[in-house]
Amino acid sequence: MPDSPSKMKLSMLLCDSAQVADGKLYVLGGGWSFVGPDPAPMAIAAKIDVPWTDGESQHHWTLELTDEDGGPVWLPTANGNEALIVSGEFQAYRPDDLRPGTPLDVPLVVNFGPLPLESGKRYQWRFTIDGESDPEWFVGFSTRSPQ
């Protein structure tokens, strides 16, 4: 039986933009915690350490933007207001030349265009894997108030 997602480790970084190439994260304008007051593009750069025993298994991830009370952030769309939730799948592969027991790297990037967020507020991106999360699987930021 594979290790549970709670045994996975996750590191996240807020940045202006990011991409994955050759199994590595490439980050521009990373490490901030304040944005705005005008809408600005942003990205989440994440590195998931998957236990060796969970290699070759398929996993479902979800990234959700929450407000300062932990509720979903609703944004206007063509279909009306919708919660900002992004999801996908990943699978870690065990290279033949990797020593058994070594955690497997899974780099992941989600880029967003300018988001119309309310100024003077606190937000958090929360990550889940296979429906489970960890208290440390979040990254927070604040929006500046207009001057």
N, C-alpha and C positions, 0 to 999 in steps of 0.2 A: 504494500500500500504506500503511495507517495506521501512525503511529508506534507503537512497542512500548510496553507499559505501563510499562517502566522509564523512559520519558521523561515519564511523568506525575509530578506532584508530589502528595504527600499530607501533610496536617497532621491530627493527632489530638489530642483533649483528653479526659481523664477528667473526668466530672462526675456530679452527683447525678441529673440528668435533663436532657433536651434535646429539641428539636423543630425541624423545618424548616418555615418559613412564608415565602411570597413569595421563595423562592430564598435565604433567609438562615438561619443557625443561631441558635437561641435557647437559651442555656445557663443552667442553674441550678446553683449550687454547683460551678463548674468549676475545674480546675487543681490537683487534689489528687493525692497519690501514696501516701497511707496510708489504710487503711480498717479498721474493726472495733475490737475483736475480734468483735463480733456481726455477723451477716450484715446487709448494707445494700444498698439499691438502688443501681445505678450505670448510667451511660450512656457511650457513646462518641460524641463529636461529631467528624465528619471533614469535611474539605474537600478535594476532589480537583480539581486543575488539569489539565484534559484539553487536549492540544495541539489547536490549531485544525484541523489536518489530520485529526484523529481524530473530529471532530464528526459526529454522526448515526450513529456506529457503536455497536453493542450490546456491553456488557462484563459479565463475570461477576466478582463480588467475593466474598471469603471473609474472615471475621474469626474467629480462633481464639484461645482462651485457653490459654496454655502455662505450665508450671511453671518453677521456677528452673533446671531442667536442659534446658529446651526441649521437653519432652514434653507431650502433651495433658493437659488437666485433665479428669478423669472425674467426673461428677456423677450422683447417683442420679436415675432417672426411673421412670415407670410400666413402661418396657420394660427395666429393669435399668440398669446404669451406661453412660453415653454421654459421649463427648467433647463439650465445649462448643464447637461450631462453628456459626456463623451465616453464611448466604450470601444473595446476591440478584443482581439485574441493575441496571445503570444505562445511561443514554444521555445524552450531552451534546448540546444543541441550539445551533445557531449563529443567534442573533438577526439579523434582516435589517440592523439599524442598528449592529451591532458591527463594528469595524474588523478586516479580515482579518489573521490572525496572532495575534490576542488569545487567550490561554488561556481555556478555557471552564470556568466554575465548576460543580461538582457537590457540593452539600451533602448529607451523609448522616448519619443518626442511628440508633443501635441502643440501645434502653433494656432494662434487665434488672431483674427483681425481686431481692429479697435472694438472694445466692448463698452457699451453705454452703461457704465456703472455709476451709482449714486455717489457723489463726492462726500468726503468727511466720514466714510464708513470703513469698517473692517470686514475682510473676506478671507475665506480659506478654500484652497483646493484640497479635496479629500479623495484618497485613492483606496480602492478595494480590489482584491483579487479573489476570484471564485466566491464572491459574496461575503468575504471576510475582510476585516481591516485591522489596523493596529493603531493605538493612540498616537504613534509617531509618524504615521503615513499621511501627513498633511503639510502644507506650506501656506503661510498666511501673508497677507499684505493689506495695506490701507490705501484709500484714495484721498488725495489732498483736497482740501476745500479751496474754492476760488478765492483769489486775493481781493 
